[in-house]
Amino acid sequence: MELLCPVTAPEIAEELRAILECHDSETRFAWEMISEGRYR
């Protein structure tokens, strides 16, 4: 994930933080890259 611009409004930053935490917590369909460069 890349940051494109600073988010200075506290209420917007908190909403984005909540969305990203929810997004990061969902791992049921996630793939993991192993050291060989392949996904499992």
C-alpha positions as CSV (number, residue, x, y, z in Angstrom):
1,M,0.0,0.0,0.0
2,E,1.3,3.4,-0.8
3,L,0.4,6.8,0.6
4,L,-0.4,9.4,-2.1
5,C,-0.9,12.5,0.1
6,P,-1.0,13.4,3.8
7,V,-4.4,13.2,5.6
8,T,-4.5,16.0,8.1
9,A,-8.1,16.0,9.1
10,P,-8.3,13.8,12.3
11,E,-11.8,12.5,11.5
12,I,-10.8,11.4,8.0
13,A,-7.6,9.9,9.3
14,E,-9.5,7.8,11.9
15,E,-12.0,6.6,9.3
16,L,-9.2,5.6,6.9
17,R,-7.4,3.8,9.8
18,A,-10.6,1.8,10.6
19,I,-11.1,0.8,7.0
20,L,-7.4,-0.3,6.7
21,E,-7.6,-2.3,9.9
22,C,-10.7,-4.1,8.7
23,H,-9.0,-4.7,5.3
24,D,-5.8,-6.1,6.9
25,S,-7.7,-8.3,9.3
26,E,-9.4,-10.3,6.6
27,T,-7.0,-13.1,5.7
28,R,-9.4,-15.9,4.7
29,F,-8.7,-15.5,1.0
30,A,-5.2,-14.1,1.4
31,W,-2.2,-15.5,-0.4
32,E,1.3,-15.6,1.2
33,M,4.5,-15.2,-0.9
34,I,7.1,-17.7,0.1
35,S,10.9,-17.2,-0.1
36,E,11.0,-18.8,-3.6
37,G,8.8,-16.0,-4.9
38,R,5.7,-18.2,-5.3
39,Y,2.4,-17.7,-3.6
40,R,0.7,-20.3,-1.4
